[in-house]
């Protein structure tokens, strides 16, 4: 744990970019997703990116290698949907432990390669813990506002299995990310604290929320300040925002966050906003210029990319981040 804190004190750390964007370049078919092991599986599997850690492990390792080579200090595991709740869509709940363990192991293997090659720049693996496709705070049925598709305990149990597997696989950090409902995140954080107590270990935790629109709120209705208060009882390595918005649109909310917390601040915005075809057009050079504004305004300690970002984006972000010192804590409240 001290190693990651030492690195944070010395420089702005670089997080990787999008896993999905890179995997899309392969144009994997249904057969590719299945591999030999799942060739007779009775349900469609195309689109289950987490499964590729088992069926296309070299492709996953190659993505990690490209991001480390581009300058990333931290890569995220290929486990964004790696809970029983997320895997229920593919009828693969029984594989959750193996998916998370193998994803963590693959990422750690590549991280160790790069650390061995340059011991002065240790590389880290963050276990990606996504929000699931359900929300504990709101009803999915407009005609029944009291209904919930998932309970806090459902989420806690699912997250606990994922967390144990990520730790067993070798993760250095746990990243609770793309939070649109803070109650989901609190279940994940509760599960992490349970695992830490049971295993008598400490592991750094990153938390990253998602501002969903121009109202400046999460999907469940929280402002930046409310979100921060909701999760600040946990000793966090960092708190930040990712996804939904590009770097330009995210900046005012990141500023509010940075001015109200003594935690380190992270950001991994999208490569702009999606076009009419759902593609991201922001170039690495355009994104680099926007990230420079973050740095000039002393907003961040950890910076990376989300949807639409590639190793080319991360390379230019790493280049500009190297010109600056880590964010100084200047809380205004």
Protein Blocks (a to p, Z undefined) as FASTA:
>chain_A
ZZmmmmmmmpccdddddfklmmmmnopafklmnommlmmpcbdfehplmlmmmmmmmlmm
mmmmmmmmnopabdcddfklmcfklmmmnopmmmmmmmmmmmmmmmmmmmmmmmmmmmml
ccdddddddebjadfkbcfbfklmkbcfbdfklmmmmmmmmmmmmmmnopabdcdehifb
fklmmmmmmmmmmmmmmnopadddddddddfbfnopafkopafklmmmmmmmpccfbdcd
eehiafklmmmmmmmmmmmccbdcdddddehjadfkopafbdfklmmmmmmmmmmnopaf
bdcddehiafklmmmmmmmmmmpccdddddfZZ
